[in-house]
Amino acid sequence: MISQEAVLDIARETIYTIIITAAPLLLVSLIIGLIVSIFQTVTSIQEQTLTFVPKIIGVFVTMLLVGSWMLDNMSGLMTDLWSNFSYYLSLG
């Protein structure tokens, strides 16, 4: 049976990997949203699609640029979990 400490370690490592992996996409979306919001405020244009299209393009471009790094992060986590699988089973 796996111990609570091991489960918490796995959960901590997983959450950290999720945050680090998602950070570039979230930051790009946040920055583009802020820029578009400032542009809308200055020009008094309140079109909803004006915020969506630049964000989605920015996220796609960011995925093209850092997608392999994101995949390496997620693959590394899964490799670590599967390589330690017998260790987790023997705990307890």
Secondary structure as a PSIPRED ss2 file (coil, helix, strand):
# PSIPRED VFORMAT (PSIPRED V4.0)

   1 M C   1.000  0.000  0.000
   2 I C   1.000  0.000  0.000
   3 S C   1.000  0.000  0.000
   4 Q H   0.000  1.000  0.000
   5 E H   0.000  1.000  0.000
   6 A H   0.000  1.000  0.000
   7 V H   0.000  1.000  0.000
   8 L H   0.000  1.000  0.000
   9 D H   0.000  1.000  0.000
  10 I H   0.000  1.000  0.000
  11 A H   0.000  1.000  0.000
  12 R H   0.000  1.000  0.000
  13 E H   0.000  1.000  0.000
  14 T H   0.000  1.000  0.000
  15 I H   0.000  1.000  0.000
  16 Y H   0.000  1.000  0.000
  17 T H   0.000  1.000  0.000
  18 I H   0.000  1.000  0.000
  19 I H   0.000  1.000  0.000
  20 I H   0.000  1.000  0.000
  21 T H   0.000  1.000  0.000
  22 A H   0.000  1.000  0.000
  23 A H   0.000  1.000  0.000
  24 P H   0.000  1.000  0.000
  25 L H   0.000  1.000  0.000
  26 L H   0.000  1.000  0.000
  27 L H   0.000  1.000  0.000
  28 V H   0.000  1.000  0.000
  29 S H   0.000  1.000  0.000
  30 L H   0.000  1.000  0.000
  31 I H   0.000  1.000  0.000
  32 I H   0.000  1.000  0.000
  33 G H   0.000  1.000  0.000
  34 L H   0.000  1.000  0.000
  35 I H   0.000  1.000  0.000
  36 V H   0.000  1.000  0.000
  37 S H   0.000  1.000  0.000
  38 I H   0.000  1.000  0.000
  39 F H   0.000  1.000  0.000
  40 Q H   0.000  1.000  0.000
  41 T H   0.000  1.000  0.000
  42 V H   0.000  1.000  0.000
  43 T H   0.000  1.000  0.000
  44 S C   1.000  0.000  0.000
  45 I C   1.000  0.000  0.000
  46 Q C   1.000  0.000  0.000
  47 E C   1.000  0.000  0.000
  48 Q C   1.000  0.000  0.000
  49 T H   0.000  1.000  0.000
  50 L H   0.000  1.000  0.000
  51 T H   0.000  1.000  0.000
  52 F H   0.000  1.000  0.000
  53 V H   0.000  1.000  0.000
  54 P H   0.000  1.000  0.000
  55 K H   0.000  1.000  0.000
  56 I H   0.000  1.000  0.000
  57 I H   0.000  1.000  0.000
  58 G H   0.000  1.000  0.000
  59 V H   0.000  1.000  0.000
  60 F H   0.000  1.000  0.000
  61 V H   0.000  1.000  0.000
  62 T H   0.000  1.000  0.000
  63 M H   0.000  1.000  0.000
  64 L H   0.000  1.000  0.000
  65 L H   0.000  1.000  0.000
  66 V H   0.000  1.000  0.000
  67 G H   0.000  1.000  0.000
  68 S H   0.000  1.000  0.000
  69 W H   0.000  1.000  0.000
  70 M H   0.000  1.000  0.000
  71 L H   0.000  1.000  0.000
  72 D H   0.000  1.000  0.000
  73 N H   0.000  1.000  0.000
  74 M H   0.000  1.000  0.000
  75 S H   0.000  1.000  0.000
  76 G H   0.000  1.000  0.000
  77 L H   0.000  1.000  0.000
  78 M H   0.000  1.000  0.000
  79 T H   0.000  1.000  0.000
  80 D H   0.000  1.000  0.000
  81 L H   0.000  1.000  0.000
  82 W H   0.000  1.000  0.000
  83 S H   0.000  1.000  0.000
  84 N C   1.000  0.000  0.000
  85 F H   0.000  1.000  0.000
  86 S H   0.000  1.000  0.000
  87 Y H   0.000  1.000  0.000
  88 Y H   0.000  1.000  0.000
  89 L H   0.000  1.000  0.000
  90 S H   0.000  1.000  0.000
  91 L C   1.000  0.000  0.000
  92 G C   1.000  0.000  0.000
